[in-house]
């Protein structure tokens, strides 16, 4: 018999944020998010580890990935800056890209910056008259991240904390902030929780962004983290993406669902063939 210490499995800490429709901590759809459904598949496929689930906000999750020798976040957007210190998986899911949300009565704030119903975010930020509410330390995709880094001082209102997005929507509702950057399905969910009528809000895509972006698993850039990513990649190539895609599609406007499902199917078929 081996002594107990020799049989101990390494512990993998999963960093989970409240990020509907990916992860849902509370409310009627608790546990029904896309990542909520993906996690049991990943855990079942990696019996060589003890798995611990930890709820964090964005800032705490970033700190853990910096400091902990073996932690993974299943819902990260890749960008060049993060890739210098996080080991990333191949794409795990596809999401609708971020955009700007205003209250219907504030539409004129964006009017001068609309081109074919998409916002020229660079021009809007440079104008500097209105602040954009953002979740601190969140990545919005490489293109938007680059625009945010170039934003003039004072153009952004970053919000920290566990309920950053719902806090930004509350500020917007109170008239203290007019423009919020985010994912439309997440904003709709948070608005519903706060009893903000959906038809009060308008969503505008950002000019220059792709319609969809990829979400990845990201692990600490250590030997253990990189090994886990190798194993996660093997699982992601065989997992039933159609099921996860349908879960995400259920959160979209009916007219967007079919396009999303078709584009996601093509994307993951191409990935499997690589």
Protein Blocks (a to p, Z undefined) as FASTA:
>chain_A
ZZfklmpccddddddddddfkbcfbdjkgoiafklmmmmmmmmmmmmbccddddddfklm
mmmmmmpmbdcdfbbcddfklmmmpccdddfbdcddddddddfklmmmmmmmggghiacf
klmmmnomaccdddehiaebjklmmmmmmpcehkaccdedjklmmmmmmmmmnopafbdc
ddfklmmmmmmmnopafklpccdddehiafbdcddddddddfklmmmmmmmmmmmmmmcf
klmmmmmmmmpcfklmmmmmmmmmmmmmmmmmZZ
